[in-house]
């Protein structure tokens, strides 16, 4: 055998010998890893089955049945005819010096009169609109102890209270007070008897397209 053949035979024998020595530990480690993975999977499944699935209740939905007097609810919506303009609305251009203070003064005066004469429980109609998503339909809001309790649309069906267009009269005043700090223009009119805002138009910067309108009417104590 030549020296080259002898060296090749010695190299191959050394390579096979190393392979035959290292193979069993590798297989053992693979088996141990698979066993650990199987145990971990069983633990995850067991924990998942141990945790009960609790359904999340609907949020801000009026409690109990929709209403007993559906006809009485729908009667509120008779006073929802389209109003073209509000000549009694006062305009505050809030970029003009002193106009923000004038708006705050008007709001404080009307809110004081509202709190002096307002019933603790009442219903009233409200309709909102803005540049996006546009004008919405009328809703009847029921307020108990100053908090909105439930709402209905003009078909007598229950409406959720989680949206931005369901609020109390005090919530409407809060909205106007925030407008005095941030908006460019506010138009507002007040009910002569109850002194709540019946029409609110706001426009924010930078342009005329960013507007919102709120109409409220038909307040009745309950």
Secondary structure, 3 states (H helix, E strand, C coil): CCHHHHHHHHHHHHHHHHHHHHHHHHHHHHHHHHHHHHHHHHHHHHHHHHCCCCCCCCCCCCCCCCCCCHHHHHHHHHHCCCCCCCCCCEEEECCCCCHHHHHHHHHHHHHHHHHHHCCCEEEEEEEEEECCCEECCCEEEEEECCEEEEEEECCCCEECCCCCCCCCHHHHHHHHHHHHHHCCEEEEEECCCCCCEEEEEEECCCCCCCEEEEEEEEEEEC
